[in-house]
Amino acid sequence: MNQRWQKSSYCSEGSSCIHVSASPTGKVKLTESADPTGVILAARPTAFAALIRKAKEADHV
């Protein structure tokens, strides 16, 4: 089964982009456009949500 990857909304055209996908095992996976087959992060949805919250907090500091 092929995973469906969604490109980050912060990615501009032609840039190296982060892609996210929900795996059949329930984990959230991240990869980058330079190597779409190489998963660079796999986390449970709650851990991924915490990562996103912290990243947003850091953006406002």
C-alpha positions as CSV (number, residue, x, y, z in Angstrom):
1,M,0.0,0.0,0.0
2,N,1.4,3.4,-1.0
3,Q,1.4,6.1,1.5
4,R,-0.1,9.5,0.6
5,W,2.2,12.3,1.4
6,Q,1.0,15.9,1.9
7,K,3.5,18.7,1.2
8,S,3.9,21.4,3.9
9,S,1.9,24.5,3.4
10,Y,5.1,26.5,4.2
11,C,6.9,25.1,1.2
12,S,7.5,27.4,-1.7
13,E,7.8,26.0,-5.2
14,G,11.2,24.5,-6.0
15,S,12.3,24.4,-2.4
16,S,13.3,21.4,-0.3
17,C,10.0,20.6,1.4
18,I,8.8,18.5,4.3
19,H,6.0,16.0,3.6
20,V,3.8,14.3,6.2
21,S,1.8,11.1,6.0
22,A,-0.3,8.9,8.3
23,S,1.0,5.3,8.1
24,P,-1.3,2.3,8.2
25,T,0.2,1.5,11.6
26,G,-1.2,4.8,13.0
27,K,2.1,6.7,13.1
28,V,2.7,10.1,11.6
29,K,5.7,10.1,9.3
30,L,7.8,13.0,7.9
31,T,10.1,12.9,4.9
32,E,11.7,15.6,2.8
33,S,11.4,16.1,-1.0
34,A,15.1,15.5,-1.5
35,D,14.6,11.8,-0.5
36,P,10.8,11.0,-0.5
37,T,11.5,7.3,0.3
38,G,13.5,8.1,3.5
39,V,11.4,8.7,6.5
40,I,13.2,11.1,8.8
41,L,10.7,10.9,11.7
42,A,7.9,8.5,12.8
43,A,5.9,9.3,15.8
44,R,2.5,8.6,17.4
45,P,-0.1,11.2,16.7
46,T,0.0,12.6,20.2
47,A,3.8,13.0,20.1
48,F,3.6,14.6,16.7
49,A,1.0,17.1,17.9
50,A,3.3,18.0,20.8
51,L,6.1,18.6,18.4
52,I,4.0,20.9,16.3
53,R,2.8,22.8,19.4
54,K,6.4,23.4,20.5
55,A,7.5,24.5,17.0
56,K,4.6,27.0,17.0
57,E,5.6,28.3,20.4
58,A,9.2,28.7,19.4
59,D,8.1,30.6,16.3
60,H,6.5,33.3,18.6
61,V,9.5,33.7,21.0
